[in-house]
């Protein structure tokens, strides 16, 4: 079984976050736009926190250190929302 190789065109070029969407421009000219509700950490972050992103993962990821969020272009292209956070136990 062979793993698929990353496509250089799927590297992150730019990221924009609005009140309700996340838009990621790729090197090959495509733009991925997804609902911000898929990513609660980003949705609940301030505009300033959302603007502090860095390209990660050899160009195939986006990292927001202030809100502890990491996304990949692969996941965005597959339409994968953030995994649900485990419920916290009350003490």
Helices and strands as residue ranges (DSSP letters): G 8-10, E 12-17, E 21-26, E 31-35, G 36-38, H 40-43, H 47-51, E 54-56, G 57-59, E 61-64, G 65-67, E 69-72, H 73-78
